[in-house]
Amino acid sequence: MADRGWVSTRVIEAAQAGDRESIAAVVHGANSHVRRFAEHLCASPQDAEDAAQEALIILYRKIGSLRVTGALASWMFRIVRNECLRRARLLFDRFDEAGAGLVTSAEEQVIRRLEAEIVAQAIRELPDVQRRVLITRDVLGYPGRVVADRLGLSNAAMKSQLHRARSTVRLGLGGRTDATGGRTTSEPPGA
């Protein structure tokens, strides 16, 4: 099936005005673009499917709030990105809740949240394949062969991408201090 572009400005304007057929045409026209973007951004195929569905529902409900018709693609991609990030945060929160009995103070909870956000930002900055491998393998816990199969990589390529991703995240975190002002690296003070 050939990839079609986004719908015309005329159809988008009619959708913004509330024309139901135009709204359906805009949603239908955005479907393949949104799904493809979600597949590249989200950690798992299930998250990608859910994020794409959520983005299309938001498009259907809020097309009237789109201010510039030419901004439809960037608006949709921003919705998908935010939905994928929200799903990743939910996953981090589940891991955080598993260790919640270990947290003894509100200050420690804030520190853990800040550290988790720093790590999440470092992961977001990874190249697409590395990010997907790292999240699917290390965060979601899928076995290496499953990760390789799902992402269409050889086992060796998956291991290489995982190693690069881990190294890049480690390097990205290397110059930071933790929330209490202490160094997060193993360098001696004053190094």
N, C-alpha and C positions, 0 to 999 in steps of 0.2 A: 504494500500500500504506500503510495507516494505521500510524503509529508506535505501538509497544506499549511499555508501561512495563517496568521491570525485573521479574524473576520474584519470586514471593512469598517471604516470609521462611521459610515452611515448606519450600519447594523448596531454598532456600539452605542451610538447616540440614541437610537430607537429603544435599545435596552435600558439605557439610563432614564428614558422617559417613561418606562414601565411596560413597554410592549412585550407581552409574554413570549411570543414567537421569537422575537429578537433576543430576549434573555436566553431562551433555550439554544438558539444558534450560537451565541457568544460562549455559553458553557460548553457546548459540543465542540466548538472550534478551539477552545483552550485545553480541552481534555488531554490530547496527546502531548502537548508541550508541558503541561503541568506534571503529568505522570513521568515523563522522561526526566525532568528536572528533579523530582522527588526521588527517583531511583538512584540518581547520582549523589544526592545530598544525604538522604537518610541512611541509617545504619543497617537496616534490614529491609527485605522486600515487603514484609508486613507493615512496617512503619511507613514505607514509601506509599503503599496503597492507602493506608489510613490518612496520611498527610495530604495526598492528592485529593481524596474524597472530601476531606475537611475544607481544603482550599476551594474546591468547586462549589461546595455548599455556601461558603462565604461569598464567593463571586455571585452566586444566584441571589442571595439575600441582600447584598450590599452594592450591586452594580450601580445603583443610583447615586452612591456617595463618591464614585470615581469622578474626580474633577477634570482631568485632562484625558480625552479619549485615546491619545497616542501613548499614554502611560500604562495601558492595560497589561502589557507583558511584564514590565518591571513591578507593577503592583502585585500581580499574581505570583511572580517569583519570590517577592518579599514575603507574601503570605505563606508560601510553601516552606521557605527557609525558616521562618518563625515557628511554623508547626513542627518541622523536623527538630529544631532546637528545643522546643517545648517537650517533645517526646524523649529526647536525650536527657533533659533535666529530670523528667519523671523517673527515668532509669537510675540516674545518679541519686535521686531522692530515695528510691527504694533501697539502694545500697547503703545510704546514709542511715535510713531507719533501721536496717539490720544491725548497725553498730550503735544505735541510739542509747542503749543501756550503758555504754562506755563513756558517754559524754556527761561530764559532771557539772558544767556551768553554762550559762548563757554566753559568756565570753568565748568559751571553747566552741560552741555551736557556730558563732559568728566567724571565728577563725576557720573552722572547717568549711563553711560556705564560701568564704573568700578564696581559700585554697582550691576548692572544687571549681570555682569560676575561672581561676587562673589556668588550671589544667584544661578545662573545657575550651577556653580561648586558644590555647596552644594546639589543641586537637582540631579546632575549626580552621586554623591556618595551614593545616597539612594539605598537600595535593590530594585530589579526589580519591585515587586508588589507595593511597596510604591511609587516609582517614577511614575509608570503608573497611579496610583490612583490620586496622587497629581497633575500631569500635566493635566490629563483628567478632573478632578473636578475643580481645582482652576485656572488653566491657560486657558484651553479651555472652561470652564464654563458649562460643561454638568451637568444636574441634578444628584443627588446621585444615584437614582434608575437606570438611564441609565448607569452610570459608573459601578455600581455593575453588571448589566446584561452583559455589553460588556466584562468585565473582568472575568465573571464567578464566582462572589463572592456573598455571601448573603449581604443584606443591612447592617447588623450589622458588618460583616467582613470588608466591604468597609469603614465604618465609623471608625473602629478601625485602619485600615491601614492608612487612611487619618490623623487621630490624631497622630499616630506614625511618619508619614512623616513630618507633620508640626512641631512636637516637635523636631525631629532630625535636621531639617533645622534650626530651631530657636537656638538650642544648637550649631550647627556648625557655626552659625553667631555670637554667643554670645561673643566670645573673640576678635572679630575683631574691628578695628576702621574704621570709614568711611573715604572717600578720603580726607577730610579736617583735619583729625587727631583726630576728636571727637569720643567718645565712641558710639557704636551702641547699647549698652545694657542700661537698665534702672538703672544700678548700680551707686551709687554715686561715684564721683571721689575719687580715692585713695582706693577703695574697693578691 
